[in-house]
Amino acid sequence: GELAVLEYRVFYRRRFAEAAFASCRDVQLPATGGHAIATMCGRYGAELCTAQRWLDFQGDKNNGLAPLQIQFLLLEDGEPG
């Protein structure tokens, strides 16, 4: 058999993840007027979405979008990565 990557872990600094999430949080879809993040955070929608939940949804292979399982691990400043 051939070898393949089925899942992997990504280490982000929490500060980076929070900033990326904040830059997307208030983006609205012109067609609906709703927040784009609502479609990018799974069952949590826009109101309950956090940076970790947003990344978890992006990396969930069961969402129909991610090609494989991706586990996002957020590191605090000063924490070794």
Secondary structure, DSSP 4 states (H G I P E B T S, - for coil): ------EEEEEEEHHHHHHHHHHHHT-B-TTT-SBGGGGGSGGGTTTS--HHHHHHHHT-GGGSS-SSEEEEEEE-TT---
